[in-house]
Amino acid sequence: MVAQLKITLVRSGIGRPRKHKAVLIGLGLTKLHKTVIREDRPDIRGMINKVQHLIHVEEVDKGSDDETA
């Protein structure tokens, strides 16, 4: 059973370095307040650490019905 992360974009990527914008796109966060569900893996955690000041992250149970974005 792989843990999942609920990631929400809470601050805009406008005016941020290109690398930060690329990470947001890589996570699937293209618009403000958009939420995505991603598996908890080391590569995703690394992306989260790069833009932690722009996003909000919650751990989600795999059986949860909160997967509506």
C-alpha positions as CSV (number, residue, x, y, z in Angstrom):
1,M,0.0,0.0,0.0
2,V,1.6,3.2,-1.2
3,A,0.7,6.4,0.7
4,Q,-0.6,9.3,-1.3
5,L,-0.2,13.0,-1.1
6,K,-2.9,15.7,-1.8
7,I,-1.0,18.7,-3.2
8,T,-2.7,22.1,-3.6
9,L,-1.3,25.2,-5.2
10,V,-1.9,28.1,-2.8
11,R,0.5,30.8,-4.2
12,S,1.1,31.7,-7.8
13,G,4.2,30.8,-9.8
14,I,4.2,34.2,-11.4
15,G,7.5,36.0,-10.8
16,R,9.2,32.8,-9.6
17,P,12.3,31.2,-11.2
18,R,11.7,29.1,-14.3
19,K,12.8,26.0,-12.3
20,H,10.0,26.5,-9.8
21,K,7.5,26.9,-12.6
22,A,8.8,23.8,-14.3
23,V,8.3,21.8,-11.0
24,L,4.8,23.1,-10.6
25,I,4.0,21.9,-14.1
26,G,5.7,18.6,-13.4
27,L,3.4,18.1,-10.4
28,G,0.4,19.0,-12.5
29,L,-0.4,22.3,-10.8
30,T,-1.3,24.7,-13.5
31,K,-3.8,27.0,-11.8
32,L,-4.2,28.5,-8.4
33,H,-6.1,26.3,-5.9
34,K,-5.8,23.2,-8.1
35,T,-5.4,20.0,-6.2
36,V,-3.8,16.8,-7.4
37,I,-3.2,13.4,-5.8
38,R,0.3,11.9,-6.2
39,E,2.0,8.8,-4.8
40,D,4.4,9.4,-2.0
41,R,7.7,8.7,-3.7
42,P,11.2,10.2,-3.3
43,D,11.1,12.1,-6.6
44,I,7.7,13.7,-5.8
45,R,9.0,14.6,-2.3
46,G,12.0,16.3,-3.9
47,M,9.7,18.3,-6.2
48,I,7.6,19.3,-3.2
49,N,10.7,20.5,-1.3
50,K,11.6,22.8,-4.2
51,V,8.2,24.6,-4.1
52,Q,7.1,24.1,-0.5
53,H,6.5,27.8,-0.1
54,L,3.9,27.8,-2.9
55,I,1.9,24.6,-2.1
56,H,0.0,22.9,0.7
57,V,0.5,19.1,1.2
58,E,-1.6,16.6,3.1
59,E,-1.3,12.9,3.4
60,V,-4.3,10.9,2.2
61,D,-5.4,7.4,2.9
62,K,-5.5,5.2,-0.2
63,G,-9.1,4.1,0.4
64,S,-10.3,7.7,0.9
65,D,-12.9,9.3,-1.5
66,D,-11.1,12.7,-1.4
67,E,-9.6,12.1,-4.8
68,T,-11.9,14.5,-6.6
69,A,-9.9,17.4,-7.9
